[in-house]
Amino acid sequence: MEVEGFFQIQKILITDPYPQTPHLESVAFLKRKNFTT
């Protein structure tokens, strides 16, 4: 299943939950595309 076909990336957040470690978390908010049939 193609995710890009059904969802549209609305916003991407990159957070650093643990500042002591070299690790980043990225969160993508997906918005479902509206299909007009």
C-alpha positions in Angstrom: 0.0 0.0 0.0 1.3 3.4 -1.0 1.1 5.6 2.1 1.6 8.7 0.0 -1.5 8.0 -2.0 -3.8 8.0 1.0 -2.1 10.4 3.3 -0.7 13.9 3.0 2.0 14.9 5.4 0.7 17.9 7.3 3.5 18.6 9.7 6.8 17.1 10.8 8.2 17.7 14.2 11.7 16.8 15.2 12.2 16.6 18.9 15.0 15.7 21.2 13.5 13.8 24.1 16.8 12.8 25.7 19.3 15.7 25.5 22.1 13.6 26.9 22.0 11.2 24.0 22.6 11.9 20.3 19.1 10.8 19.4 16.3 12.6 17.7 12.7 11.6 17.4 10.7 12.7 14.4 6.9 12.8 14.4 4.9 13.1 11.2 1.3 14.2 11.4 -0.6 12.6 8.5 -3.8 14.0 7.2 -6.0 11.6 5.3 -6.7 12.8 1.8 -10.3 13.3 0.8 -11.4 11.3 -2.2 -14.3 12.6 -4.3 -15.9 9.6 -5.9 
